[in-house]
Amino acid sequence: MYDWDTDDYTAAQRTAYEAIRQRHPTLVTKGFGCYAGWLPILGRFFDEVASAKAAAPEVSFDLLQVKEKYGALSIHYVVPRNTQVAREDDARRRIGGAYERAWKEANKTCDV
């Protein structure tokens, strides 16, 4: 156990995760495998995904995993292809851009 990894830290981390999950219950369907330092970044990522989906509600978003890997933020998700959805490409671009911004910001932010 690290000095900073206290019960209070874990409780604050859980509270921050739950706030994101409550804001986006249909998007945040998995736990996060990272520490509290990246939770604000993830909150903004899911806000952007929600905005992209609001503009194209027929587009699906499936969260597979959120974790730290080799010191970088890794968000694994799927936006299934549906050729009947005219706004799909725009939603994909917006979600991809949100991921890129989150990844870049996490690269200069301590995840603790």
Secondary structure in CASP SS format (residue, H / E / C, confidence):
PFRMAT SS
TARGET T0000
AUTHOR 0000-0000-0000
METHOD secondary structure of the structure
MODEL  1
M C 1.00
Y C 1.00
D C 1.00
W C 1.00
D C 1.00
T C 1.00
D H 1.00
D H 1.00
Y H 1.00
T H 1.00
A H 1.00
A H 1.00
Q H 1.00
R H 1.00
T H 1.00
A H 1.00
Y H 1.00
E H 1.00
A H 1.00
I H 1.00
R H 1.00
Q H 1.00
R H 1.00
H C 1.00
P C 1.00
T C 1.00
L C 1.00
V C 1.00
T C 1.00
K C 1.00
G C 1.00
F E 1.00
G E 1.00
C C 1.00
Y C 1.00
A H 1.00
G H 1.00
W H 1.00
L H 1.00
P H 1.00
I H 1.00
L H 1.00
G H 1.00
R H 1.00
F H 1.00
F H 1.00
D H 1.00
E H 1.00
V H 1.00
A H 1.00
S H 1.00
A H 1.00
K H 1.00
A H 1.00
A H 1.00
A C 1.00
P C 1.00
E C 1.00
V C 1.00
S C 1.00
F C 1.00
D E 1.00
L E 1.00
L E 1.00
Q E 1.00
V E 1.00
K E 1.00
E E 1.00
K E 1.00
Y C 1.00
G C 1.00
A E 1.00
L E 1.00
S E 1.00
I E 1.00
H E 1.00
Y E 1.00
V E 1.00
V C 1.00
P C 1.00
R C 1.00
N C 1.00
T C 1.00
Q C 1.00
V C 1.00
A C 1.00
R C 1.00
E H 1.00
D H 1.00
D H 1.00
A H 1.00
R H 1.00
R H 1.00
R H 1.00
I H 1.00
G H 1.00
G H 1.00
A H 1.00
Y H 1.00
E H 1.00
R H 1.00
A H 1.00
W H 1.00
K H 1.00
E H 1.00
A H 1.00
N H 1.00
K C 1.00
T C 1.00
C C 1.00
D C 1.00
V C 1.00
END
